[in-house]
């Protein structure tokens, strides 16, 4: 189902890869990662589509990670490269699209932004109810649930003064415009948006989760993690599979596995394999590869120095070299520029979003070098990491503070639209 839902987006992404060539910027002539008019027309003729269909499929490809944006250019994402050999990559792409449903199907302009933010924040509970119902649910019942959840959100935002002054104004429960907004049309928009990404079916006054949507909600609710392979099974694997097998191990167990894996092969070829894995598109493997290189120690130094010129690996290499030279791991980050530290924060957040649990992503905020969330969002938007939109959407979905989640979601939308 995930392949079917993303097939059109993958088709456009493949066409762009073949027709525009590596490093080509014809797809993003406006600097906003949207198709230029000429490129959209060219793709439409080649694929037998309308330019509007091409643009819609391109937009879906970006949200699903099939296309990654780097400044004013775009290139195929790792999920597109893995499309034919890795079902999990396709599934992750669909989950990324599902998480970004409010961007994939933007709300009409007449809706108040505050009211839209409330509905987006409340929809996970609505989806959970649909999943538990295991069948069609009438829209009025969903509307009742949505209204209850929005009321709870507004109540939670009320800051109670435990030592009120006699003349102090009472805190407002919500933005008046948002409080006055009818929720029925907003629920209709949300259900249509979720239907557009394949999470549910919507019609005849009722909504039903698709099997794929039910699976996604179940994963979110239960926070299921894929069990790691046994350490004994990792030693014979290539670097990439070995790192994936060690992903869920505790640090000491993982280091023991790295040592066993390294002992089974020449150090030179082992380091080459680890660097190759770090160059991949999976941020989790990038971090784990450098952890394994720390176990290698001095023999890995020449290879690590050779990647200092690669923007994707430079922050990891700088930290590795600083620690190798004797810096305290807690102070090693001081060798990074602000931009490098921000890029690394987004890359690590991408790994957490893909492989970790929502609370870990929320706690990851504390590791940012920026003193405030607005400062972080400004610098994250400017750093140009290809996974910025997906990271911000996942953080907004995970964060329990509605106001902060709204700000993060707005930042994701601005990055998505090139604002």
N, C-alpha and C positions, 0 to 999 in steps of 0.2 A: 504493500500500500504506500509506503514511503517513497519507493522508486516511482510508482505511478504518479503520485502527487507532485514529485519534483522533476518528472521526465521532461516537461516543456522547458523548465528553467535550465536543466542540464544540456538540453539541445542547443539553446542559445549560447550558453557558456562555452560549449565545445566549438560552436561556429566562430565565436570571437577569438578563441585560442588559435584556431586554424587560419582564419582569414586575416587577423590583425597581426599575428606573429608575436614572438617573445619580446616584451618590452614596448610593444606598440602602444600608442596613446590615442588611436583613432576612436576608441570607445568612450573616451573621457575628455573630449576636446574642450568642454566647459570648465574643467578642473573640479567638478563635483561628482565624478564617477557616474554620471548619467550618460546615456548614449547621445552622441551628436546626431543631428537630423540626418546628415548624409549616411552615417553608419547604420542608423535605424532603418532607413530606406533600403540600404544595401542588404542588410540582414533579412528584411521582410521579403525582398525579391528572391533571395537564396533559399529561404525556408518556407515560402508559400504562406506567409502570415501578413497581417497588417502591421504598420509601424507601432500602433498602439499595443498590439499583442506582444511584439518584440520587447517594447519598453517594460511591459508588465512582467514578462518572463525574466528579463534582465534584473529587475528589481527583486524578484523572488530569489534569483540566483545569489544576489548580494546578501540578502538576509539569511539565506541558508548556508552561507560560507562556500558556495560553489565558485564564487568570484570574490577575490579579496582586493581591497582598495589600498593603494600605496600613493599618498599624495594625490596628484591629478591623473594617475594611471591606474589600471586594473590588471590583474593577472589571475590565472586559474588558481583556485584554492585547493588545499590538500584533499578535500572531500571529493572534488571532481576527479583528481588524479586517482583516488582510491575507489571510484564509483564501481568499477567492474570487478574488483577483487575483495572489497570489504563492506559487507552489509552494515556493519556498525557505523561506518562513516556516513552512509546514506541516512541511517536512522538518526544520527546526531544532527545531520543537516536539517532533517524534518523537525526535530525537537527545537532547534534554533529558530526555525521559521515559526513554529507554533508559539514559542515564547515571545516572539515579536509580532503577534497577531494584530496589535493595535497600530503597528507601523505598516504592516502589509495591507491593511484595509483602513486607511485614515478616516477619522470621523468627519462628518459634514461640518463646515465652518460655523454654522449657526449654533452649535453646541458650546456651552461654556467650558473652557479648559479645566476649571476646578471640578466641575461635575463629571467630565470625562475621566479625570484622574481618579476620582472616587470609584467610578464604575470599574476601571481597569484594576484598581487595587482589590475590589470586592469580588471580581470574577473567579478567582481560584476557589472560593468557597462554593460558588454556584457550580463550577465544574466538578468539585468533589461530590456535591449532592447528585449530579447527573451520573457520576461513576457508581455511587452507592445504589442508585435507583435501578441500574442495569436495564434500562429500557427508556421509552419515550416519556417525557415529563411535560405537562401542559405549561405553556408560557406564563399564565397567571400565577402558577405556583412558583416558578422561577422568579417572577417579579416580586412576589412577597418576600422571598428569601433575599433578593438583592436589596430591597428596601430596608430589611432588618439589618443587613450587613453594613449598608451605608450609614444608617443611624448609629450603629456601633462605632464606626470610624469617626463620625462627627463628635460623638461623645468622648472618644479617646483623645481627640485633639483639644478638648476643653482643659485648659490649665487652671486648676483650682488653686486659689490663693488661700492658704491655710491660716493666714493672719490678715484678713481683709480690713482695709480702712473704711470708715463709714462713708466717705465720699468717693471711694474707688469704683470705677466702672466695672460692671460684670463682664467676664470674658465671653466672647462670642463663640458659639459652637461651631460655626462654619462660615465660609464665604456666603453672604446672602444670595448672591447670584446662583451659587451651586445649590444652596438649600431650596431655592425656588424651582430648580430645573426638574421637569418631569422625568422620571426614570424609565418609563416604558419605551420611548424612542431610543434611549441610550442602550437599553437591554437589546432592543431589536438590532441596533448597530453592532453590538458586541457579539451577538449570536451569528449575525451574517459574516462578521469578520472571522470568527472561529470556524464557521462553515467553509469560508474561502480557503483556509489553509488545511482543511481536511480533518479537523478535530471533532466535528459533529455534523449532523444533518439537521436542517431546520426548515420546517414547512408545516402547513395545516395546523398552525397554532401549537406546535410542540417541538421539542428539541431532543435529540438522541446522540449520545457519544458514539463515534465510530470505534471499531476495535482498536485502531491506532491511537485515537484520543483517549480511550479508556486506559490503554497501556501507559501512555504518557502521564496521566493523572495518578495512576497507581504508583509509578516510579517516584513522582514528586512526593506523594504522601508517605510512602514507606522508606524513601531515601535509600533505595537498594544500591549496593555497590557490587560490582562484579568481583567474585572471589579470585584471589591471586592463585597462580599456579603454585604447586609445591616447589620449594627451592631446588630439589633434586632434578626437577624437570626443566629448569631454566638453563642449566650449564651447557646443554647441547644446542641451545637456540642461537640465532643471530642476535646482534646487539639490540635491535629494535624489539624483537619478541622477548628477549631477556629482560629489558627494561620494563616492558609492559607486565611481565610476570612478577616483577619486584615492586610494582607500584603500590600494592596494598600491604607490603611487609613493613614491619617496624624498622626504624633506622638501623639498628644493630644487625638485625637479620638481613636487611638489604645489603649492608656493607659486606657481611659474610658471603652473600651470594655473589657480589661483584668480585670479591677476591677469588672465589672458586672459579668463576667464569674466566677471569683474567689468567689464572694459573693454567687453564686448559688450552691456551693459544699464545702465539708470539705477541709480545707487548706492542710491537709496531702495528701489526694488523689489527689488534684489539683497539688501539687508540684510533686508528683510521675508521674502524666500524662505529665507534662511539661518536666521533665527530660527524660522520655521515648521518647518524640517527639524530644528532642535535640539529642538523640542518633541515630536518623535516618540518612539517607544518604543525605537528602536535607539540604544544608548549610543555605538556607534562614530560614528554620524552626529552625535551631540551634540558629541562632542569635536572632530570634523573641522569642524563648522560654526563653532565658536569659533576654530579655527585660521584659517579663511577670513576671519572677522571681524577677526582681527589684521592681515590683509593690507589690509582696508578702512581700518583706522585711525580717526582722529578722527571721520569722518562717521558711524561706527557707534555712537559713544558714547551718544547719546540713547536709541537703541533698546536697547542693552545695559542701561542703567540702568532701563528700564521692566520688565525681567524679574527684578529683584532680589527681588521679592515672590513669585516662583514657586520653590518648594522644589527642583524638579527642575533648574532652570537657575541658581539662585543661586550655588552654588560656582563654576561656570564663569564667571559674570558677574563675581564678585568678583575672580577671578584675572585676567580680561581687564582690568578697570578698574585693578587694582594695577599691572599691566605697562604699561598705557597712561599711568599717572601717573609712570612712571619706575622702578618697582621692578625689581630683578634677577629674571628669571624663576625662578631657583633659590630666591629668598627670598619670592616672591609668596605661597606657600602659608601664610605666617604671618598673612595677613589672614583665614584661615578659622578658625572655631571647631573644636573637636575633633570635634563631631558632624558639621559640614559636611565636614571632611576625611575622616571615616570614610565618609560617604555617597558622596563623590567616589571614594574607593578602591573601594567596591563597584561603583559605576557603571562605572568604568574596567575593573575585573575582568570585569564582564559583557561589555564590548566585546571584551576579550581572549578570553574563553571562547567567544564567538560567532564571532569572526573570526580569532583568532590561533592560535598553536601552544602546546602544553602547557608547554614550557620557559618561554615568556613569562609564563604565568600563575604559575608557581612563582617566577620572578624578581620578579613584581609584589609579592610579600610584602615585599620589601626597601623598598618605597616607603611602607609603612604608617607612620603617626605613632606607633603604639603600640610600646613597647619589646619586648614579648614576644608570641608567638602567642596564648597564653591571653587576654591583655588585648585583643588585636585581636578575637578571637572573641566575647568578652563585649560589646564595643562594636558590633561588626557585628550581633549579634543584636538589640541595643537600637535600632539606627538606623532600622529599619523599611523598608529598601529592598525593592521588590517582587521583585527578582531574587536575594535573599539565598540562598535554598535552592539555586538552580541554580549560583550562583557557588561556594558551598561544596562542592557535590557535584563540580563540575568540578575544583576545587582538590585535593580529596581523591583524585580519580582520577589527577591529574597528578603529585602530589608523590611523590618517591622514598622518603621516610622513612615507614615503615609506622606508627610511633607517632604522628607528626604527622598523617598522613592519617587515622588512626583518630579523633583528637581533632576534626579538622575535620568528618569524617563524622558524629560524634556531635552536633556543633553544628548541622549541617544537619538532622539528625533532630529536634532540639529545636525549631528554628524551624518545621519542617514540621508538628510536632504541637502547636505553641503553647506548648511548655514554656519 
